[in-house]
Amino acid sequence: MQEWSNVSAVNAALKSLCRELGVERDRQSVLQIATLLMRLSKEGLRDAEDLVKSARTQLGISFNHQETNAVDE
């Protein structure tokens, strides 16, 4: 039963983040976010809210890094 709740938390976090970032229809972005959330879940985060917070932080770092690279080029 615990595994089912993990899947539910990851799914809820995925839906929330995709809506927040406006990428619901971008399959590649959705897959990247889902992969990140699964990794975070395997690292021990079980609550959807905790997953979203941690993913936001990591995605923010990633997006800022990409923006910096684009400016440098």
The first five atom37 places (N, CA, C, CB, O) and aatype in JSON, in Angstrom:
{
  "aatype": [12, 5, 6, 17, 15, 2, 19, 15, 0, 19, 2, 0, 0, 10, 11, 15, 10, 4, 1, 6, 10, 7, 19, 6, 1, 3, 1, 5, 15, 19, 10, 5, 9, 0, 16, 10, 10, 12, 1, 10, 15, 11, 6, 7, 10, 1, 3, 0, 6, 3, 10, 19, 11, 15, 0, 1, 16, 5, 10, 7, 9, 15, 13, 2, 8, 5, 6, 16, 2, 0, 19, 3, 6],
  "atom_mask": [
    [1, 1, 1, 1, 1],
    [1, 1, 1, 1, 1],
    [1, 1, 1, 1, 1],
    [1, 1, 1, 1, 1],
    [1, 1, 1, 1, 1],
    [1, 1, 1, 1, 1],
    [1, 1, 1, 1, 1],
    [1, 1, 1, 1, 1],
    [1, 1, 1, 1, 1],
    [1, 1, 1, 1, 1],
    [1, 1, 1, 1, 1],
    [1, 1, 1, 1, 1],
    [1, 1, 1, 1, 1],
    [1, 1, 1, 1, 1],
    [1, 1, 1, 1, 1],
    [1, 1, 1, 1, 1],
    [1, 1, 1, 1, 1],
    [1, 1, 1, 1, 1],
    [1, 1, 1, 1, 1],
    [1, 1, 1, 1, 1],
    [1, 1, 1, 1, 1],
    [1, 1, 1, 0, 1],
    [1, 1, 1, 1, 1],
    [1, 1, 1, 1, 1],
    [1, 1, 1, 1, 1],
    [1, 1, 1, 1, 1],
    [1, 1, 1, 1, 1],
    [1, 1, 1, 1, 1],
    [1, 1, 1, 1, 1],
    [1, 1, 1, 1, 1],
    [1, 1, 1, 1, 1],
    [1, 1, 1, 1, 1],
    [1, 1, 1, 1, 1],
    [1, 1, 1, 1, 1],
    [1, 1, 1, 1, 1],
    [1, 1, 1, 1, 1],
    [1, 1, 1, 1, 1],
    [1, 1, 1, 1, 1],
    [1, 1, 1, 1, 1],
    [1, 1, 1, 1, 1],
    [1, 1, 1, 1, 1],
    [1, 1, 1, 1, 1],
    [1, 1, 1, 1, 1],
    [1, 1, 1, 0, 1],
    [1, 1, 1, 1, 1],
    [1, 1, 1, 1, 1],
    [1, 1, 1, 1, 1],
    [1, 1, 1, 1, 1],
    [1, 1, 1, 1, 1],
    [1, 1, 1, 1, 1],
    [1, 1, 1, 1, 1],
    [1, 1, 1, 1, 1],
    [1, 1, 1, 1, 1],
    [1, 1, 1, 1, 1],
    [1, 1, 1, 1, 1],
    [1, 1, 1, 1, 1],
    [1, 1, 1, 1, 1],
    [1, 1, 1, 1, 1],
    [1, 1, 1, 1, 1],
    [1, 1, 1, 0, 1],
    [1, 1, 1, 1, 1],
    [1, 1, 1, 1, 1],
    [1, 1, 1, 1, 1],
    [1, 1, 1, 1, 1],
    [1, 1, 1, 1, 1],
    [1, 1, 1, 1, 1],
    [1, 1, 1, 1, 1],
    [1, 1, 1, 1, 1],
    [1, 1, 1, 1, 1],
    [1, 1, 1, 1, 1],
    [1, 1, 1, 1, 1],
    [1, 1, 1, 1, 1],
    [1, 1, 1, 1, 1]
  ],
  "atom_positions": [
    [[0.82, -1.21, 0.0], [0.0, 0.0, 0.0], [0.86, 1.26, 0.0], [-0.93, 0.01, 1.21], [0.47, 2.28, -0.58]],
    [[2.01, 1.2, 0.65], [2.88, 2.37, 0.7], [3.36, 2.77, -0.7], [4.08, 2.1, 1.62], [3.47, 3.95, -1.0]],
    [[3.65, 1.77, -1.55], [4.09, 2.05, -2.91], [3.02, 2.82, -3.68], [4.44, 0.75, -3.63], [3.34, 3.73, -4.44]],
    [[1.75, 2.46, -3.5], [0.65, 3.15, -4.16], [0.59, 4.61, -3.73], [-0.67, 2.46, -3.85], [0.35, 5.49, -4.56]],
    [[0.8, 4.87, -2.44], [0.76, 6.26, -1.97], [1.93, 7.06, -2.53], [0.79, 6.31, -0.43], [1.79, 8.26, -2.77]],
    [[3.08, 6.41, -2.75], [4.22, 7.09, -3.37], [3.88, 7.49, -4.81], [5.48, 6.19, -3.35], [4.19, 8.6, -5.24]],
    [[3.26, 6.58, -5.53], [2.86, 6.86, -6.92], [1.85, 8.0, -6.94], [2.28, 5.6, -7.59], [1.92, 8.89, -7.79]],
    [[0.91, 7.98, -6.02], [-0.1, 9.04, -5.93], [0.55, 10.39, -5.64], [-1.13, 8.71, -4.84], [0.16, 11.4, -6.22]],
    [[1.53, 10.41, -4.74], [2.21, 11.66, -4.4], [3.0, 12.18, -5.59], [3.14, 11.44, -3.19], [2.98, 13.38, -5.87]],
    [[3.7, 11.29, -6.29], [4.47, 11.7, -7.47], [3.52, 12.23, -8.55], [5.31, 10.51, -8.02], [3.81, 13.25, -9.17]],
    [[2.41, 11.56, -8.77], [1.44, 12.0, -9.77], [0.86, 13.37, -9.42], [0.31, 10.97, -9.88], [0.74, 14.24, -10.29]],
    [[0.51, 13.56, -8.16], [-0.04, 14.86, -7.74], [1.0, 15.96, -7.91], [-0.51, 14.8, -6.27], [0.68, 17.06, -8.36]],
    [[2.24, 15.66, -7.55], [3.31, 16.65, -7.7], [3.56, 16.96, -9.17], [4.61, 16.15, -7.04], [3.78, 18.12, -9.54]],
    [[3.53, 15.93, -10.01], [3.74, 16.12, -11.45], [2.66, 17.02, -12.04], [3.75, 14.76, -12.17], [2.97, 17.96, -12.78]],
    [[1.42, 16.75, -11.73], [0.32, 17.58, -12.23], [0.47, 19.03, -11.78], [-1.04, 17.02, -11.76], [0.29, 19.95, -12.57]],
    [[0.79, 19.21, -10.52], [0.94, 20.54, -9.97], [2.07, 21.31, -10.66], [1.2, 20.45, -8.47], [1.89, 22.46, -11.07]],
    [[3.23, 20.68, -10.78], [4.37, 21.36, -11.39], [4.14, 21.64, -12.87], [5.63, 20.52, -11.23], [4.5, 22.71, -13.37]],
    [[3.54, 20.7, -13.58], [3.3, 20.91, -15.01], [2.34, 22.08, -15.24], [2.74, 19.63, -15.65], [2.54, 22.88, -16.15]],
    [[1.31, 22.16, -14.41], [0.38, 23.3, -14.5], [1.11, 24.6, -14.18], [-0.82, 23.1, -13.54], [0.98, 25.6, -14.89]],
    [[1.88, 24.57, -13.09], [2.6, 25.77, -12.64], [3.57, 26.27, -13.71], [3.36, 25.47, -11.34], [3.7, 27.47, -13.92]],
    [[4.24, 25.34, -14.38], [5.24, 25.71, -15.38], [4.67, 25.86, -16.78], [6.34, 24.69, -15.4], [5.36, 26.3, -17.7]],
    [[3.39, 25.48, -16.95], [2.74, 25.6, -18.24], [3.28, 24.63, -19.28], [0.0, 0.0, 0.0], [3.38, 24.98, -20.46]],
    [[3.62, 23.42, -18.86], [4.2, 22.46, -19.79], [3.37, 21.19, -19.92], [5.6, 22.09, -19.34], [3.9, 20.14, -20.28]],
    [[2.07, 21.27, -19.64], [1.22, 20.09, -19.67], [1.27, 19.36, -21.01], [-0.2, 20.47, -19.36], [1.13, 18.14, -21.06]],
    [[1.45, 20.1, -22.09], [1.4, 19.5, -23.43], [2.79, 19.27, -24.03], [0.59, 20.38, -24.36], [2.91, 18.8, -25.16]],
    [[3.83, 19.58, -23.29], [5.2, 19.39, -23.76], [5.72, 18.07, -23.18], [6.13, 20.59, -23.34], [6.19, 18.02, -22.05]],
    [[5.63, 17.02, -23.99], [5.96, 15.66, -23.5], [7.37, 15.56, -22.94], [5.79, 14.65, -24.62], [7.58, 14.92, -21.91]],
    [[8.32, 16.19, -23.59], [9.71, 16.11, -23.13], [9.86, 16.74, -21.75], [10.66, 16.79, -24.13], [10.52, 16.18, -20.88]],
    [[9.26, 17.9, -21.54], [9.32, 18.57, -20.25], [8.62, 17.76, -19.16], [8.71, 19.97, -20.34], [9.11, 17.64, -18.04]],
    [[7.46, 17.21, -19.51], [6.71, 16.4, -18.55], [7.55, 15.18, -18.15], [5.35, 15.95, -19.14], [7.6, 14.83, -16.97]],
    [[8.2, 14.54, -19.12], [9.03, 13.38, -18.83], [10.22, 13.75, -17.94], [9.54, 12.76, -20.13], [10.55, 13.01, -17.01]],
    [[10.84, 14.89, -18.2], [11.96, 15.33, -17.38], [11.53, 15.59, -15.94], [12.59, 16.6, -17.97], [12.22, 15.21, -14.99]],
    [[10.38, 16.24, -15.78], [9.87, 16.52, -14.43], [9.49, 15.23, -13.73], [8.65, 17.47, -14.5], [9.78, 15.05, -12.55]],
    [[8.85, 14.31, -14.46], [8.47, 13.03, -13.87], [9.7, 12.24, -13.42], [7.66, 12.2, -14.87], [9.69, 11.63, -12.36]],
    [[10.75, 12.27, -14.22], [11.98, 11.58, -13.87], [12.6, 12.17, -12.61], [12.98, 11.65, -15.04], [13.04, 11.44, -11.72]],
    [[12.61, 13.48, -12.53], [13.12, 14.15, -11.33], [12.31, 13.77, -10.11], [13.11, 15.68, -11.51], [12.87, 13.45, -9.06]],
    [[10.99, 13.78, -10.23], [10.13, 13.44, -9.1], [10.32, 11.99, -8.66], [8.67, 13.68, -9.47], [10.3, 11.7, -7.47]],
    [[10.49, 11.09, -9.61], [10.74, 9.68, -9.26], [12.06, 9.55, -8.5], [10.75, 8.8, -10.52], [12.15, 8.79, -7.54]],
    [[13.06, 10.27, -8.95], [14.36, 10.23, -8.25], [14.23, 10.76, -6.84], [15.42, 11.03, -9.01], [14.76, 10.17, -5.89]],
    [[13.52, 11.86, -6.68], [13.32, 12.44, -5.36], [12.53, 11.48, -4.46], [12.59, 13.78, -5.46], [12.81, 11.37, -3.27]],
    [[11.56, 10.81, -5.03], [10.78, 9.83, -4.28], [11.67, 8.68, -3.81], [9.61, 9.29, -5.13], [11.57, 8.23, -2.67]],
    [[12.52, 8.2, -4.69], [13.43, 7.12, -4.33], [14.45, 7.55, -3.28], [14.16, 6.61, -5.57], [14.95, 6.73, -2.52]],
    [[14.74, 8.86, -3.23], [15.66, 9.39, -2.23], [14.98, 9.57, -0.87], [16.24, 10.72, -2.69], [15.63, 9.91, 0.11]],
    [[13.66, 9.35, -0.82], [12.98, 9.37, 0.46], [11.86, 10.38, 0.63], [0.0, 0.0, 0.0], [11.15, 10.34, 1.63]],
    [[11.68, 11.28, -0.32], [10.57, 12.23, -0.22], [9.28, 11.5, -0.56], [10.78, 13.46, -1.15], [9.19, 10.86, -1.61]],
    [[8.29, 11.59, 0.3], [7.06, 10.82, 0.11], [5.82, 11.71, -0.04], [6.86, 9.87, 1.27], [4.82, 11.27, -0.61]],
    [[5.87, 12.9, 0.44], [4.73, 13.81, 0.43], [4.75, 14.64, -0.85], [4.75, 14.72, 1.68], [5.8, 15.14, -1.26]],
    [[3.59, 14.8, -1.5], [3.51, 15.55, -2.75], [4.03, 16.98, -2.58], [2.07, 15.59, -3.25], [4.73, 17.49, -3.45]],
    [[3.69, 17.61, -1.47], [4.14, 18.98, -1.25], [5.67, 19.06, -1.13], [3.48, 19.55, 0.02], [6.29, 19.97, -1.67]],
    [[6.26, 18.1, -0.43], [7.72, 18.06, -0.3], [8.38, 17.81, -1.65], [8.15, 16.98, 0.71], [9.41, 18.39, -1.97]],
    [[7.77, 16.93, -2.44], [8.28, 16.66, -3.78], [8.26, 17.92, -4.64], [7.47, 15.55, -4.45], [9.23, 18.22, -5.33]],
    [[7.16, 18.64, -4.6], [7.03, 19.87, -5.39], [8.08, 20.9, -4.96], [5.61, 20.46, -5.25], [8.74, 21.51, -5.8]],
    [[8.23, 21.09, -3.66], [9.19, 22.08, -3.16], [10.61, 21.74, -3.6], [9.13, 22.16, -1.64], [11.35, 22.61, -4.07]],
    [[10.99, 20.48, -3.43], [12.34, 20.07, -3.8], [12.55, 20.16, -5.31], [12.61, 18.66, -3.32], [13.6, 20.61, -5.77]],
    [[11.56, 19.74, -6.08], [11.67, 19.82, -7.53], [11.75, 21.26, -8.0], [10.47, 19.12, -8.2], [12.53, 21.57, -8.9]],
    [[10.97, 22.15, -7.41], [11.04, 23.58, -7.76], [12.46, 24.1, -7.57], [10.05, 24.4, -6.91], [12.99, 24.8, -8.43]],
    [[13.06, 23.75, -6.43], [14.41, 24.2, -6.14], [15.37, 23.68, -7.21], [14.85, 23.73, -4.74], [16.17, 24.45, -7.75]],
    [[15.3, 22.4, -7.5], [16.22, 21.83, -8.47], [15.95, 22.33, -9.88], [16.14, 20.32, -8.44], [16.89, 22.56, -10.64]],
    [[14.71, 22.5, -10.24], [14.37, 23.03, -11.56], [14.77, 24.5, -11.67], [12.88, 22.87, -11.84], [15.21, 24.94, -12.73]],
    [[14.64, 25.23, -10.6], [15.05, 26.63, -10.59], [16.54, 26.78, -10.84], [0.0, 0.0, 0.0], [16.97, 27.65, -11.59]],
    [[17.3, 25.92, -10.21], [18.75, 25.92, -10.42], [19.04, 25.57, -11.87], [19.45, 24.93, -9.47], [19.88, 26.21, -12.51]],
    [[18.35, 24.58, -12.4], [18.55, 24.14, -13.77], [18.17, 25.24, -14.76], [17.74, 22.87, -14.04], [18.91, 25.52, -15.69]],
    [[17.0, 25.87, -14.54], [16.56, 26.92, -15.45], [17.49, 28.12, -15.38], [15.13, 27.34, -15.12], [17.82, 28.7, -16.41]],
    [[17.93, 28.51, -14.18], [18.85, 29.64, -14.05], [20.16, 29.33, -14.76], [19.1, 29.96, -12.58], [20.73, 30.21, -15.4]],
    [[20.64, 28.1, -14.65], [21.87, 27.7, -15.3], [21.72, 27.8, -16.82], [22.27, 26.28, -14.88], [22.63, 28.27, -17.5]],
    [[20.59, 27.35, -17.36], [20.35, 27.41, -18.8], [20.27, 28.86, -19.27], [19.06, 26.67, -19.16], [20.8, 29.2, -20.32]],
    [[19.61, 29.72, -18.49], [19.49, 31.12, -18.87], [20.86, 31.79, -18.88], [18.55, 31.86, -17.9], [21.15, 32.6, -19.76]],
    [[21.71, 31.45, -17.9], [23.05, 32.02, -17.83], [23.86, 31.59, -19.05], [23.76, 31.59, -16.55], [24.57, 32.41, -19.63]],
    [[23.75, 30.32, -19.43], [24.47, 29.83, -20.61], [24.0, 30.54, -21.87], [24.3, 28.33, -20.76], [24.81, 30.86, -22.74]],
    [[22.7, 30.78, -21.98], [22.17, 31.45, -23.16], [22.68, 32.88, -23.26], [20.65, 31.43, -23.14], [22.92, 33.38, -24.36]],
    [[22.85, 33.55, -22.13], [23.34, 34.92, -22.1], [24.81, 34.95, -22.48], [23.13, 35.56, -20.71], [25.26, 35.86, -23.18]],
    [[25.57, 33.95, -22.03], [27.0, 33.91, -22.3], [27.33, 33.65, -23.76], [27.65, 32.85, -21.44], [28.4, 34.03, -24.23]],
    [[26.42, 33.0, -24.49], [26.72, 32.62, -25.88], [26.56, 33.75, -26.82], [25.84, 31.51, -26.31], [26.78, 33.59, -28.02]]
  ]
}
